[in-house]
């Protein structure tokens, strides 16, 4: 039903699909009870283990916009194992929005014994955008949207580290964190000379919906301009939202120079080493991160903040001495409000982690 309703909405706006189009869908969705997406996979796909799912790869020659030789390309992720809830993906052109359906021809299934021709329009787990970020000879990954409302981007010469999210609900202060998810995307076809790419997204969760526009401009410092409208669902049996986190960032801090780990040969292991805040009162605050024994929540009250971010300040290989992870190449993320946000707080949540495979830092 969601697919049909969305396609009808897209068809009605065939000559002008924009942020207002997504906003209408989000507003209408918020007026109705929440309906979770099905996470039931076809039986043969559901049986695949981690390595088998990794063996399913998008075929680069099938990338969206490759045939047109445009400055950006899009490739999609396959569902399976940990990514079971599908997202819908559309392309926006001057002629309107068109649904991009799942096709077995787009993927290489490796040695897997599966029957994708029987799966129908399965949907996707997410997508990634490519661009000539580091070289004119090939297109590197620029940004990935995959899982809940997570997305992460790269600047020139960087490797993936921390992530951003569309919205955080009750990370602290409520009866348990709620993870909204992007359920549908609209990728705007770039012009041949475009220096940025635009993505629209629809967010949904039991207590809120949202419309998003992302304008992504690659470079030494990749900039993502985000516009969003959030709609809170009426409280009909569910508890009101206690904490609404805007522009949340998620990262990892295992140990560092202020909290060394004697049994590890590496001096530091983290995607970010501190929270930086530019307050509305003109102050600059720096809070080093830690791996606490118990959950630690720190709030910084401010009015109209100028910015905040999780930063990776140590930039030498000798700071980490990890030839595989290359933590010195992990990006920082800085959030700069384009308008006054009013009174509120920047909140830092630090969780304990036993190793570097778990994200344990949240700021919003």
C-alpha positions in Angstrom: 0.0 0.0 0.0 2.8 2.4 0.8 4.4 1.8 -2.6 1.1 2.4 -4.4 0.3 5.5 -2.5 3.7 7.0 -3.0 3.8 6.2 -6.7 0.4 7.9 -7.1 1.6 10.9 -5.3 4.7 11.0 -7.5 2.6 10.7 -10.6 0.4 13.5 -9.6 3.4 15.8 -9.3 5.0 14.4 -12.5 6.1 17.9 -13.7 7.3 19.2 -10.4 8.7 16.8 -7.8 10.5 18.7 -5.0 10.8 19.1 -1.2 7.2 20.1 -0.9 6.2 16.8 -2.6 8.0 14.8 0.1 6.6 17.1 2.8 3.0 16.3 1.7 3.7 12.5 1.9 5.3 12.9 5.3 2.4 15.0 6.6 -0.2 12.5 5.3 1.8 9.6 6.8 1.9 11.3 10.2 -1.9 11.6 10.3 -2.2 7.8 10.1 -1.2 5.0 12.5 2.4 3.7 12.0 2.8 0.6 9.9 6.1 -1.1 10.1 7.7 -2.4 6.9 7.8 -6.2 6.4 11.2 -7.7 7.1 10.4 -11.1 5.7 12.9 -12.1 3.1 12.5 -14.8 0.4 13.4 -18.2 2.0 16.5 -18.8 -0.1 17.8 -15.3 0.5 17.1 -15.5 4.3 19.3 -18.6 4.5 22.4 -16.8 3.4 25.1 -16.1 6.0 27.3 -13.0 6.3 29.9 -14.0 3.8 27.3 -15.2 1.3 25.4 -11.9 1.5 28.7 -10.1 0.9 29.1 -12.1 -2.2 26.1 -10.4 -3.7 27.5 -7.3 -5.4 26.1 -4.5 -7.5 27.4 -4.6 -11.1 29.2 -1.3 -11.7 28.3 -1.3 -15.3 24.7 -1.0 -14.3 25.2 2.1 -12.2 22.5 4.7 -12.5 23.7 7.6 -14.7 26.8 5.8 -15.9 25.5 5.4 -19.5 24.8 9.2 -19.6 28.4 9.9 -18.4 27.1 12.2 -15.7 29.4 13.5 -12.9 27.7 11.3 -10.2 26.6 7.7 -10.3 24.4 5.6 -7.9 24.7 2.0 -7.0 22.3 0.0 -4.7 22.7 -2.4 -1.8 21.1 -5.8 -1.7 18.8 -6.9 1.1 19.9 -9.8 3.3 20.7 -10.9 6.9 21.2 -7.7 8.8 19.4 -5.5 6.3 15.9 -6.9 5.9 13.6 -3.9 5.7 13.4 -2.6 2.1 13.7 1.0 1.0 12.1 2.3 -2.2 14.2 4.3 -4.6 13.1 6.7 -7.3 14.8 8.9 -9.9 13.7 12.5 -10.4 14.1 14.1 -13.8 12.4 17.1 -15.4 9.7 14.7 -16.6 8.9 13.7 -13.0 9.7 10.9 -10.6 10.0 7.2 -11.6 10.3 4.2 -9.5 13.5 2.2 -9.8 12.6 -1.5 -9.4 14.7 -4.3 -8.2 16.2 -6.4 -11.0 18.4 -9.5 -10.8 20.3 -8.2 -13.8 21.8 -5.5 -11.7 23.6 -7.8 -9.3 26.3 -10.5 -9.4 25.3 -13.3 -7.0 28.7 -15.0 -6.9 28.5 -18.6 -5.9 25.1 -18.3 -4.2 22.4 -20.8 -5.2 19.4 -18.5 -5.2 16.4 -17.8 -7.5 16.1 -13.9 -7.6 13.8 -14.2 -10.6 11.1 -15.4 -8.2 11.5 -12.5 -5.7 9.6 -9.8 -7.6 10.3 -6.1 -6.8 12.3 -6.8 -3.6 13.4 -3.3 -3.0 16.9 -2.3 -1.8 18.8 -2.0 1.5 20.2 1.4 0.6 22.4 3.1 -1.9 25.8 4.8 -2.4 26.7 7.8 -4.7 30.0 7.9 -6.5 32.0 10.9 -7.9 35.4 11.9 -9.1 36.4 12.7 -5.5 40.1 11.7 -5.6 40.8 11.0 -9.2 39.6 12.0 -12.7 40.2 8.4 -13.8 37.5 6.8 -11.7 34.6 7.6 -9.4 35.1 7.0 -5.7 32.4 6.4 -3.1 31.1 9.8 -1.9 28.2 9.1 0.4 26.2 6.0 1.7 22.6 5.9 2.9 22.0 2.5 4.6 20.3 1.3 7.7 17.7 3.2 9.8 18.3 6.9 9.0 22.1 6.6 8.9 24.2 8.2 6.2 27.9 9.0 6.0 30.1 10.9 3.6 33.7 11.3 2.6 36.0 14.2 1.8 39.0 13.9 -0.4 41.5 11.3 0.8 39.3 10.1 3.6 38.0 6.7 4.7 34.6 6.0 6.3 34.3 6.6 10.1 31.5 8.4 11.9 27.9 8.6 10.7 25.1 11.1 10.7 21.4 10.3 11.2 18.2 11.9 10.1 16.7 12.0 13.6 17.2 10.6 17.1 14.3 9.9 19.4 14.7 9.1 23.1 18.4 8.3 23.0 18.1 9.2 26.7 15.2 10.3 28.9 12.5 8.0 27.5 11.5 4.4 27.8 14.0 3.2 25.2 15.5 4.6 22.0 13.4 4.6 18.8 15.2 4.4 15.5 13.4 6.2 12.7 14.3 4.9 9.3 14.4 6.4 5.8 11.8 4.3 3.9 12.0 6.0 0.5 14.5 8.1 -1.5 14.3 10.2 -4.6 17.6 10.7 -6.4 17.7 13.8 -8.6 19.4 13.3 -11.9 22.4 15.7 -12.1 23.2 17.9 -15.1 26.4 17.1 -17.0 28.2 20.0 -15.3 26.7 19.6 -11.8 29.1 20.0 -8.9 26.5 18.7 -6.4 23.8 16.1 -6.2 20.4 16.2 -4.5 18.6 13.4 -2.6 15.1 13.6 -1.1 14.2 11.2 1.6 11.0 10.2 3.6 11.5 9.3 7.2 9.1 7.2 9.2 8.8 5.8 12.8 6.2 5.0 15.3 6.1 8.5 16.7 7.3 10.8 13.9 7.7 11.2 10.2 9.9 13.6 8.2 10.8 15.0 4.8 14.4 15.6 4.0 16.5 17.2 1.2 20.2 16.6 1.0 22.4 18.7 -1.3 25.8 17.0 -1.3 28.8 18.9 -2.7 32.0 16.8 -2.8 35.5 18.3 -2.1 38.4 18.4 0.3 35.6 19.2 2.8 32.4 17.6 1.5 29.4 19.7 2.5 25.9 18.3 2.9 23.2 20.9 3.2 20.1 19.4 4.9 16.6 20.7 4.9 14.0 18.8 7.0 10.5 19.0 8.3 9.5 16.8 11.1 5.9 15.7 12.0 5.1 14.2 15.3 2.3 11.6 15.3 -0.6 12.2 17.7 0.0 10.3 21.0 -2.6 7.5 20.7 -1.4 4.9 23.2 2.3 5.6 22.7 4.3 7.7 25.2 5.2 11.3 24.2 8.7 11.9 22.9 11.0 12.8 25.8 14.1 13.7 23.8 14.1 14.8 20.1 17.7 14.9 18.8 18.3 17.1 15.8 21.3 16.4 13.5 22.5 13.4 15.5 26.1 12.1 14.9 27.2 8.6 15.8 30.9 7.6 16.3 33.3 5.2 18.1 35.8 5.8 20.9 37.6 2.8 22.2 40.7 4.3 23.8 43.0 7.2 23.3 45.9 9.3 24.7 43.8 10.3 27.8 42.6 6.7 28.3 45.4 4.4 27.1 45.0 0.6 26.9 48.2 -1.2 27.9 47.4 -4.5 26.3 47.1 -3.0 22.8 50.1 -2.1 20.7 48.2 0.8 19.1 48.4 4.2 20.9 44.8 5.2 20.1 41.7 3.6 18.5 38.8 5.9 17.7 36.8 7.5 14.9 36.5 10.7 16.9 38.4 12.0 19.8 36.2 14.9 21.0 33.0 17.0 20.9 33.4 20.6 19.8 30.7 23.3 20.3 30.5 26.9 19.2 27.8 28.3 21.5 25.4 31.1 20.7 27.1 33.2 23.3 30.4 33.1 21.4 32.2 30.4 23.5 34.1 27.5 22.0 33.9 24.3 24.1 35.9 21.1 23.8 35.1 17.8 25.5 37.5 14.9 25.0 35.7 11.6 24.5 36.0 8.6 26.7 35.0 4.9 26.9 33.1 5.0 30.3 32.4 2.0 32.5 28.8 3.2 32.6 26.6 5.3 30.3 27.6 8.9 30.6 25.3 11.7 29.5 26.6 15.3 29.4 24.5 18.3 28.3 25.6 21.8 27.3 22.8 24.3 27.5 22.9 27.1 24.8 20.7 29.3 22.8 21.1 29.5 19.0 24.3 27.4 18.8 26.6 28.3 16.0 27.7 24.7 15.5 28.8 21.5 17.0 30.6 18.4 15.8 32.5 15.2 16.6 36.1 15.8 15.6 39.1 13.6 14.7 42.0 15.9 15.5 45.0 13.5 15.5 46.0 13.2 11.9 49.3 11.3 11.9 49.7 7.6 11.3 51.9 7.5 14.4 48.9 8.5 16.5 47.3 5.1 15.7 49.8 2.8 14.1 47.0 0.8 12.4 47.9 0.0 8.8 44.4 -1.4 8.1 42.0 0.9 9.9 43.9 4.1 9.1 42.1 6.1 11.8 44.0 9.2 10.8 41.9 9.3 7.7 38.6 9.2 9.4 36.5 12.4 8.8 35.2 14.9 11.3 31.6 16.1 11.1 30.6 19.7 11.8 26.9 20.7 12.1 26.2 24.4 11.3 22.6 25.6 11.7 21.5 27.8 8.8 18.8 29.5 11.0 18.3 30.2 14.7 17.5 27.0 16.6 16.4 28.8 19.8 17.1 27.6 23.3 18.1 24.0 23.9 21.2 21.9 24.6 23.9 20.0 22.8 23.9 16.5 24.3 26.7 14.0 24.4 26.0 10.3 25.1 28.9 8.0 25.8 28.5 4.2 26.2 30.9 1.5 27.2 32.3 -0.6 24.3 34.5 -3.7 24.7 36.1 -3.2 21.3 36.3 -1.0 18.2 33.5 -2.7 16.3 30.7 -1.0 18.2 29.6 2.7 17.9 29.4 4.1 21.4 29.3 7.9 21.0 26.2 10.0 20.1 25.9 13.8 19.9 22.9 15.9 18.9 
